[in-house]
Amino acid sequence: MNRTDVVIIGTGPAGLGAAFGLLEKKPELSITILDKSEVSSGGLRNDCKMNFTWPIGFPESCWDQSQAEMYLRRVEDFLEPSIMDKKNVGRYTQRAEKLGVRLLEIRQSHLGTDGGLELIRRLIGRLRDLGVEIALGEKAKDFDLESKLVRTDKREIPYKQLIVAPGRGGFAFLQKLMNKAGIAYRDNIVDIGLRIETREERYPIVRDYYDPKFYFPKKTRTFCTNSRSAYVVQEKYGDEDTGLWYSVNGHAWSSSRPENGLTNFAILKTVTLTAPLASGQSYARMLGMQAALLGGGRPIMQRVGDFRLGKRSFAESFTGDLYDFEPTLPSCTPGDIALSAPGKILNSVWNAMKLLDTIVPGLLHPSTIMYYPEIKLYANRPAFVDEYFRAAENLYLIGDGAGTSRGITSAWASGLRAAEGILRSLN
Ligand SMILES: Cc1cc2nc3c(=O)[nH]c(=O)nc-3n(C[C@H](O)[C@H](O)[C@H](O)COP(=O)(O)OP(=O)(O)OC[C@H]3O[C@@H](n4cnc5c(N)ncnc54)[C@H](O)[C@@H]3O)c2cc1C
């Protein structure tokens, strides 16, 4: 039987990092990368804002600073990003510090959703030139760890080493794999909050610092800021059987597209659950479904002016009354976020918004839109048997799906780390 040296499930940054990490040292390895999607490369398709500073994107339970920084340097050397300039940061930092808020200085690049697609095209071309089989539109359905076989919807692939990097969308798949292999996992952290959308002139810091990372008290932070040509989007979770729900998100196009004068970013609170209620995913699903129930199957949007008065928003808040700009995700239901979001989460986020409005005055203009829910699932972190994210014999679990990363560069770094584990086992 002809066994492929390494089969990688998922062409997101984690899978790509693993493939390039392996080929850098052992170009003779046979590698197959599968992706269920016809268009490859997972989260590189969305916005493609890359952070090159610890601890952004690195769960501290899996990484220490010096280790993460060593891998980040390798990611940066490989991707050769163009790091964006920052201005006037000292002014914002001073104001933040007075309020007990931290502004992290991050080295960032931004390709935009269209620029990300161009990067993917180059990376996939490079892998093909190196002899990697890229199997798009092929879904891994099952595996046999004993006989080292991956079953897809098209064939069976015998492997020597298996790397599974299915991203956040692959939780269910990963869970099935871990249950089958008897791999213990933890699932107790979730980030929940709102996405804020306003005119750029009311959050002008984005002209000085593209994606400012503010850390507020109570484990609350800003996340994923988009501007210039920025849009709020929704992601679908669940299915007809288990119940559908949505999380909002945001992205921007590259600087070659016309600007729309708006900015959006998330304010998220990290919730860590403890026994007996320890499933972050179940909790997130319940909150997502509650929001979908109140929003008639859609996320909810509310103008700050209405929220401050404790009133729900109506369609007219978006066309007349508090109208100032149109929402970029107009399919959301105008409503009352306070009826859906848990008090502890909403209080922390609102408190962060007030602090932010003092640091960057303008944010709390009545026309600013709050979208709910924005939920980030980071669960299902396996109990690894070594420091290279090996979860069982010949099996490595990496990327956001395995809880080893929370962003493009850290996902890529997790792939490099798994590649190193495999290379060591080969030597
Ligand atoms: C709208 C949006 C915007 C974002 N913007 C940014 C940003 O600007 N900067 C940033 O750092 N992060 C951003 N992120 C997060 C980032 O995309 C992820 O952190 C990163 O992509 C995780 O990489 P990954 O390789 O673990 O998984 P993914 O990138 O999700 O890739 C997983 C791949 O596995 C495939 N797959 C899943 N299951 C199977 C299966 N059974 N068989 C075959 N293939 C399978 C999927 O199709 C997918 O292509 C954003 C996310 C979203 C949703």
Ligand as a Chemical Component Dictionary entry (heavy atoms), coordinates in Angstrom:
data_LIG
# 
_chem_comp.id                   LIG 
_chem_comp.type                 NON-POLYMER 
_chem_comp.pdbx_formal_charge   0 
_chem_comp.three_letter_code    LIG 
# 
loop_
_chem_comp_atom.comp_id 
_chem_comp_atom.atom_id 
_chem_comp_atom.alt_atom_id 
_chem_comp_atom.type_symbol 
_chem_comp_atom.charge 
_chem_comp_atom.model_Cartn_x 
_chem_comp_atom.model_Cartn_y 
_chem_comp_atom.model_Cartn_z 
_chem_comp_atom.pdbx_ordinal 
LIG C1  C1  C 0 -15.182 36.955 8.826  1  
LIG C2  C2  C 0 -13.865 36.609 9.484  2  
LIG C3  C3  C 0 -12.833 37.546 9.486  3  
LIG C4  C4  C 0 -11.616 37.217 10.067 4  
LIG N1  N1  N 0 -10.610 38.132 10.000 5  
LIG C5  C5  C 0 -9.407  37.827 10.512 6  
LIG C6  C6  C 0 -8.349  38.729 10.378 7  
LIG O1  O1  O 0 -8.472  39.780 9.751  8  
LIG N2  N2  N 0 -7.163  38.414 10.962 9  
LIG C7  C7  C 0 -6.949  37.237 11.654 10 
LIG O2  O2  O 0 -5.829  37.010 12.155 11 
LIG N3  N3  N 0 -7.954  36.357 11.772 12 
LIG C8  C8  C 0 -9.165  36.610 11.215 13 
LIG N4  N4  N 0 -10.174 35.711 11.326 14 
LIG C9  C9  C 0 -9.876  34.459 12.023 15 
LIG C10 C10 C 0 -9.042  33.560 11.136 16 
LIG O3  O3  O 0 -9.733  33.377 9.929  17 
LIG C11 C11 C 0 -8.757  32.232 11.833 18 
LIG O4  O4  O 0 -8.140  32.486 13.075 19 
LIG C12 C12 C 0 -7.839  31.340 11.014 20 
LIG O5  O5  O 0 -8.278  31.230 9.683  21 
LIG C13 C13 C 0 -7.785  29.927 11.621 22 
LIG O6  O6  O 0 -7.027  29.107 10.783 23 
LIG P1  P1  P 0 -7.255  27.536 10.705 24 
LIG O7  O7  O 0 -6.294  27.062 9.686  25 
LIG O8  O8  O 0 -7.224  26.965 12.058 26 
LIG O9  O9  O 0 -8.754  27.317 10.175 27 
LIG P2  P2  P 0 -9.500  27.849 8.883  28 
LIG O10 O10 O 0 -8.804  29.015 8.320  29 
LIG O11 O11 O 0 -10.923 27.994 9.269  30 
LIG O12 O12 O 0 -9.360  26.667 7.838  31 
LIG C14 C14 C 0 -9.948  25.430 8.039  32 
LIG C15 C15 C 0 -10.169 24.776 6.685  33 
LIG O13 O13 O 0 -10.539 23.410 6.906  34 
LIG C16 C16 C 0 -11.546 23.056 5.975  35 
LIG N5  N5  N 0 -12.286 21.926 6.543  36 
LIG C17 C17 C 0 -13.043 21.890 7.670  37 
LIG N6  N6  N 0 -13.538 20.649 7.872  38 
LIG C18 C18 C 0 -13.079 19.886 6.851  39 
LIG C19 C19 C 0 -13.258 18.511 6.487  40 
LIG N7  N7  N 0 -14.001 17.668 7.222  41 
LIG N8  N8  N 0 -12.644 18.065 5.364  42 
LIG C20 C20 C 0 -11.878 18.891 4.585  43 
LIG N9  N9  N 0 -11.708 20.208 4.883  44 
LIG C21 C21 C 0 -12.278 20.680 6.003  45 
LIG C22 C22 C 0 -12.390 24.324 5.833  46 
LIG O14 O14 O 0 -13.098 24.330 4.602  47 
LIG C23 C23 C 0 -11.310 25.412 5.893  48 
LIG O15 O15 O 0 -10.850 25.806 4.617  49 
LIG C24 C24 C 0 -11.405 35.976 10.713 50 
LIG C25 C25 C 0 -12.432 35.031 10.727 51 
LIG C26 C26 C 0 -13.643 35.322 10.096 52 
LIG C27 C27 C 0 -14.720 34.277 10.110 53 
# 
loop_
_chem_comp_bond.comp_id 
_chem_comp_bond.atom_id_1 
_chem_comp_bond.atom_id_2 
_chem_comp_bond.value_order 
_chem_comp_bond.pdbx_ordinal 
LIG C1  C2  SING 1  
LIG C2  C3  SING 2  
LIG C2  C26 DOUB 3  
LIG C3  C4  DOUB 4  
LIG C4  N1  SING 5  
LIG C4  C24 SING 6  
LIG N1  C5  DOUB 7  
LIG C5  C6  SING 8  
LIG C5  C8  SING 9  
LIG C6  O1  DOUB 10 
LIG C6  N2  SING 11 
LIG N2  C7  SING 12 
LIG C7  O2  DOUB 13 
LIG C7  N3  SING 14 
LIG N3  C8  DOUB 15 
LIG C8  N4  SING 16 
LIG N4  C9  SING 17 
LIG N4  C24 SING 18 
LIG C9  C10 SING 19 
LIG C10 O3  SING 20 
LIG C10 C11 SING 21 
LIG C11 O4  SING 22 
LIG C11 C12 SING 23 
LIG C12 O5  SING 24 
LIG C12 C13 SING 25 
LIG C13 O6  SING 26 
LIG O6  P1  SING 27 
LIG P1  O7  DOUB 28 
LIG P1  O8  SING 29 
LIG P1  O9  SING 30 
LIG O9  P2  SING 31 
LIG P2  O10 DOUB 32 
LIG P2  O11 SING 33 
LIG P2  O12 SING 34 
LIG O12 C14 SING 35 
LIG C14 C15 SING 36 
LIG C15 O13 SING 37 
LIG C15 C23 SING 38 
LIG O13 C16 SING 39 
LIG C16 N5  SING 40 
LIG C16 C22 SING 41 
LIG N5  C17 SING 42 
LIG N5  C21 SING 43 
LIG C17 N6  DOUB 44 
LIG N6  C18 SING 45 
LIG C18 C19 SING 46 
LIG C18 C21 DOUB 47 
LIG C19 N7  SING 48 
LIG C19 N8  DOUB 49 
LIG N8  C20 SING 50 
LIG C20 N9  DOUB 51 
LIG N9  C21 SING 52 
LIG C22 O14 SING 53 
LIG C22 C23 SING 54 
LIG C23 O15 SING 55 
LIG C24 C25 DOUB 56 
LIG C25 C26 SING 57 
LIG C26 C27 SING 58 
# 
